[in-house]
Amino acid sequence: MLCAAMWFVFSTACAVPGSSEDSTAPNDCVGACGEEEVPTDDTGCPASLEVCDGVDNDCNGLVDDFPEDGGVWYADVDGDGHGDASSPILACEAPAGAVAGSDDCEDADPAIHPGAGEICNGLDDDCDGALDDDDPDQVEPCFGGEGPQFPSDVLNLTNWKLTLPVGDAESPTEIEQPELESYSIDPYFLLSPTGDGVVFRANAGGVSTSGSGYPRSELREMTNDGADKASWSTSSGTHTLTITQAITHLPEVKPHVVAGQIHDANDDVVVIRLEADRLFVDQGGTNIGDLDTSYQLGEEFTVRFVAENGEIGVYYEDMATPAVTLRADTDGCYFKAGTYTQSNTDRGDAPEAYGEVEIYDLVVSHR
């Protein structure tokens, strides 16, 4: 006689789950789950279906797992209060990080969920199935209107090219002008949720260049409307890059990101680097000057590089004098801006771990 799923009875005795052995006493199932008394059904055999009663009904070593009378909850990875329909969880009570609703259309972005404001960014911010101009909730027109449509509507990208963390091994995808003028790719290079900045994201499992083991979503300075690579000398003229930005996310295991640098013909000369909450100027892997020792992710700041007379000054916020000055008489130089994530899977980070920077203003001058 079959008592229930995974419970078999031979004569009047009950079998232990996963075993062909009868229990030693007919209709006596005490001890089948260890020392606890197991609830039985009307045949005297243990109930096979797990229910919310604080008991291991199906004798699998787990209490109230996948209960028949439990509720269905949904993982809410981004913490916006809306769950992912593709990640249902059957449980008696809501597990940590789960909610009852399953209407989130992008559970990796807390700014995207039902009820969110629709903005001109090429995304379905309010999860109603419509984008930007096609969305009746978007009051102002995006295409042909005043709202930004592409990153180039926020930043002047005329003399830049973009390197992405996608493509072939040691040969990441690069986007140059004129393609860059009308280009975005989610989630690596796109308008910020508010439409006033550009998001640069590079994941730890992304493609890196042949000269580096780390991925990047980063701009490289160009000239002649993006046709040629920039190349200037620190000892001739004055070369300035001003970036207003916020570092918004770090990898978990190795929380390091570079957000702006001067590079010469061979290697980086000086970079802005964040390690956990320490924001500093780095030269050759050495901290040569702190900018903020308790930086909070998302805080907007401005940094300015000024290269002239064989020296580089690094200014922070509204400082009238450089926070750091270093001697660097070199040529073949160019600016870089964006996210250069200083971690990868070899460092222990998951492939989807990422560094992210939002840039709100980017200005280059040479004289």
C-alpha positions in Angstrom: 0.0 0.0 0.0 1.3 3.4 -0.9 1.0 5.9 2.0 2.3 9.0 0.2 5.1 10.2 -2.0 8.4 8.6 -0.9 6.7 6.7 1.9 6.0 3.0 1.2 4.3 0.5 3.5 4.9 -3.2 3.4 2.2 -5.0 5.4 1.3 -2.7 8.3 4.8 -1.1 8.7 6.1 2.3 7.5 9.3 2.8 5.5 11.8 5.6 6.2 12.0 8.1 3.3 14.7 7.1 0.8 14.9 3.5 2.2 13.3 0.2 1.3 13.5 -0.9 4.9 10.3 -1.2 7.0 10.2 0.5 10.3 10.6 -1.9 13.2 7.1 -1.5 14.6 3.9 -1.7 12.6 2.2 1.7 12.4 4.8 3.1 14.8 6.7 5.9 13.0 8.3 7.4 16.1 11.9 8.1 15.4 11.7 8.0 11.6 13.0 11.6 11.5 15.4 11.1 14.4 14.2 11.4 18.0 11.1 13.5 17.2 7.7 12.0 16.8 6.6 12.3 13.2 2.9 13.3 12.4 1.0 10.4 10.7 -1.9 10.3 8.3 -5.0 8.2 8.7 -3.1 5.1 7.7 -0.7 5.5 10.5 2.2 6.5 8.1 4.1 9.8 8.3 2.5 12.6 6.3 4.7 13.2 3.1 3.7 16.8 2.4 5.6 19.6 4.2 3.3 22.2 5.8 3.9 25.3 8.0 3.9 23.7 11.4 7.5 23.9 12.6 8.0 20.1 12.0 10.0 18.2 9.4 6.9 16.5 7.9 8.7 14.8 5.0 11.7 13.7 6.9 14.3 15.3 4.6 16.1 17.0 7.4 14.6 20.5 6.8 11.7 22.1 8.6 8.9 23.8 6.7 10.8 23.7 3.4 8.6 24.1 0.3 5.4 23.9 2.4 2.2 23.0 0.7 0.3 25.7 2.5 3.1 28.3 2.2 3.1 31.6 0.3 4.9 32.4 -2.9 7.6 35.1 -2.6 9.9 36.7 -5.2 13.5 37.7 -4.9 14.1 41.4 -4.7 17.8 41.7 -5.6 17.8 45.5 -6.1 15.8 46.2 -2.9 13.2 48.4 -4.6 10.2 46.5 -3.1 9.3 44.8 -6.4 10.2 41.1 -7.0 11.4 39.2 -10.0 8.7 36.8 -11.4 11.5 34.4 -12.6 12.7 33.8 -9.0 9.7 32.4 -7.0 10.3 31.1 -3.5 7.8 28.9 -1.7 8.0 29.6 2.1 5.9 30.1 5.2 7.1 33.6 5.7 8.9 36.1 3.4 12.6 35.2 3.3 15.2 37.9 3.6 15.5 39.8 0.3 12.1 38.6 -1.0 8.7 40.3 -1.4 5.2 39.3 -2.3 5.0 41.2 -5.6 6.5 39.9 -8.9 6.1 43.0 -11.1 9.8 44.1 -11.4 11.0 44.2 -15.0 14.7 44.8 -14.1 15.7 43.5 -10.7 19.3 44.6 -11.1 18.4 48.3 -11.1 16.5 49.9 -8.1 15.5 52.9 -10.2 13.4 50.7 -12.6 10.1 49.3 -11.2 6.4 49.9 -11.5 5.5 53.5 -10.4 9.0 54.9 -11.2 9.1 58.1 -13.3 9.7 57.5 -17.0 12.7 59.5 -18.3 14.4 59.8 -21.6 17.1 57.0 -21.3 16.0 54.3 -23.7 14.7 52.1 -20.8 11.3 51.1 -19.6 11.7 52.8 -16.2 8.1 52.1 -15.0 7.8 48.5 -16.3 4.7 49.2 -18.4 6.2 47.7 -21.6 6.8 51.1 -23.3 10.0 53.1 -23.8 10.4 56.9 -23.7 8.4 58.5 -26.5 6.1 55.5 -26.8 5.3 55.7 -23.1 2.1 57.7 -22.3 3.7 58.4 -18.9 6.5 60.4 -20.5 5.2 64.0 -20.5 8.0 65.6 -22.5 9.0 64.1 -25.9 12.4 62.4 -26.0 13.1 62.0 -29.7 13.2 65.5 -31.2 12.4 67.0 -27.9 14.6 68.7 -25.3 15.3 65.6 -23.2 18.7 63.8 -23.7 18.6 60.7 -25.8 22.2 59.5 -25.8 25.2 60.0 -23.6 26.5 62.5 -26.2 23.6 64.7 -25.3 25.0 65.1 -21.8 28.8 65.0 -22.5 30.7 66.4 -25.4 32.2 63.2 -26.9 33.5 64.7 -30.1 37.1 64.0 -29.3 36.8 60.7 -27.4 36.5 57.0 -28.2 35.0 54.3 -25.9 36.4 51.0 -24.8 33.8 48.5 -23.4 34.1 45.4 -21.3 32.6 43.3 -24.1 34.0 41.7 -27.2 36.8 39.2 -27.9 39.4 38.1 -25.4 42.1 40.8 -25.2 40.3 42.7 -27.9 37.4 44.6 -26.3 34.9 46.5 -28.4 35.7 50.1 -29.1 33.2 52.7 -30.3 34.6 55.7 -32.2 33.1 58.8 -33.8 30.8 59.2 -35.6 29.1 56.0 -34.2 29.7 57.2 -30.6 27.6 60.2 -31.1 24.4 58.1 -31.1 25.5 55.1 -29.1 24.6 53.6 -25.8 24.6 50.1 -24.4 22.9 48.9 -21.3 24.3 48.5 -18.6 27.9 49.6 -19.7 27.4 53.0 -21.2 24.1 54.9 -21.0 22.2 57.8 -19.6 21.8 57.9 -15.8 18.3 57.3 -14.4 17.9 61.1 -13.9 19.1 61.9 -17.4 21.8 64.4 -16.2 24.8 62.0 -16.3 26.4 59.1 -18.1 26.8 55.7 -16.5 30.0 53.8 -17.1 30.0 50.2 -15.8 32.6 47.5 -16.1 32.0 44.0 -14.6 34.8 41.8 -13.2 34.1 39.1 -15.7 34.3 41.5 -18.6 36.8 41.6 -21.5 40.1 43.4 -20.9 42.8 44.7 -23.2 45.9 42.8 -24.0 47.9 45.1 -21.8 45.7 44.8 -18.7 43.9 42.1 -16.8 41.1 44.5 -15.7 37.9 45.5 -17.6 36.9 49.0 -18.4 34.1 51.1 -19.7 36.3 54.1 -20.4 36.8 57.0 -22.7 40.1 57.7 -24.4 41.0 61.1 -25.6 41.1 61.7 -29.4 41.6 64.7 -31.7 40.3 65.9 -35.1 36.7 65.1 -34.3 37.6 61.7 -33.1 39.6 60.7 -36.1 43.1 60.5 -34.5 44.5 59.6 -31.1 45.5 62.5 -28.9 49.2 62.7 -28.0 50.7 65.6 -26.2 53.6 66.5 -23.9 53.5 67.6 -20.3 56.4 70.0 -21.1 54.7 71.8 -23.9 51.5 73.8 -23.5 48.9 73.5 -20.8 46.6 70.5 -20.8 43.5 70.3 -18.6 40.8 67.7 -17.9 38.0 68.5 -15.5 35.6 65.7 -14.5 32.5 66.1 -12.3 31.5 62.6 -11.3 30.3 60.2 -8.6 31.6 56.6 -8.1 28.4 54.7 -7.5 29.4 51.0 -7.2 32.5 48.9 -6.3 33.2 45.1 -6.7 32.7 43.2 -3.5 35.9 41.3 -3.0 38.3 43.8 -4.3 36.5 47.2 -4.1 38.9 49.2 -6.2 38.0 51.5 -9.2 40.0 54.0 -11.2 38.0 57.1 -12.3 40.1 59.3 -14.4 43.7 59.3 -15.5 46.6 60.7 -17.6 48.3 58.1 -19.7 51.5 58.5 -21.7 52.9 56.4 -24.6 53.7 53.5 -22.2 51.6 53.5 -19.1 49.4 55.4 -16.8 51.1 58.5 -15.3 48.6 59.5 -12.6 45.1 58.2 -11.7 42.2 58.9 -9.4 41.5 55.8 -7.5 39.0 54.6 -4.9 39.7 51.7 -2.6 36.8 51.0 -0.3 36.2 54.5 1.1 39.6 56.0 0.5 39.7 58.3 -2.6 43.3 59.2 -3.5 45.8 60.1 -6.2 47.8 57.1 -7.4 51.1 57.1 -9.2 52.6 53.8 -10.2 50.6 51.9 -7.6 51.4 54.3 -4.8 49.1 56.6 -2.9 50.7 60.0 -3.3 47.9 62.0 -1.8 44.5 61.5 -0.2 41.5 63.4 -1.5 38.8 61.9 0.8 39.4 59.2 3.4 35.7 58.5 4.0 34.2 58.8 0.6 30.6 57.6 0.3 29.4 55.9 -2.9 27.3 58.3 -4.9 28.9 61.5 -3.6 29.5 63.9 -6.5 32.9 65.5 -6.7 35.1 67.4 -9.2 38.7 66.6 -10.0 41.0 68.5 -12.3 44.3 67.5 -13.9 46.5 70.3 -15.1 49.7 69.3 -17.0 52.3 71.9 -17.8 56.0 72.7 -17.5 56.8 69.0 -16.9 54.5 68.8 -13.9 51.0 67.6 -13.2 48.7 69.2 -10.6 45.7 67.4 -9.3 42.9 69.6 -7.9 40.0 68.4 -5.9 36.7 70.1 -5.6 37.1 73.9 -5.5 40.7 74.0 -4.3 42.7 77.0 -5.5 45.9 75.0 -5.2 46.6 71.4 -6.2 46.0 68.7 -3.7 48.9 66.9 -5.3 51.7 68.0 -7.6 54.1 65.6 -9.2 57.0 65.8 -11.6 56.2 64.1 -14.9 58.2 65.2 -17.9 56.7 62.8 -20.5 55.0 62.8 -23.9 52.6 60.7 -25.9 50.0 61.7 -23.3 46.2 61.6 -23.3 43.3 61.8 -20.9 41.0 58.9 -19.9 37.7 59.1 -18.0 35.0 56.5 -17.0 35.3 53.3 -15.1 38.4 51.2 -15.0 37.5 48.3 -12.6 40.5 47.1 -10.7 39.3 43.6 -10.1 38.5 40.4 -12.0 37.4 36.8 -11.4 41.0 35.9 -10.6 40.8 38.3 -7.7 37.8 36.4 -6.3 35.0 38.6 -7.6 32.0 37.1 -9.3 31.8 37.8 -13.1 28.8 40.0 -12.5 30.5 42.1 -9.8 31.2 45.6 -11.1 32.6 49.1 -10.7 30.5 52.0 -11.8 31.0 55.8 -12.3 28.5 58.4 -13.3 30.0 61.5 -15.1 28.0 64.7 -15.1 30.5 67.0 -16.8 33.7 66.4 -18.8 35.8 69.3 -20.1 39.2 69.1 -21.9 41.3 72.1 -22.9 44.7 72.5 -24.6 46.5 75.7 -25.0 
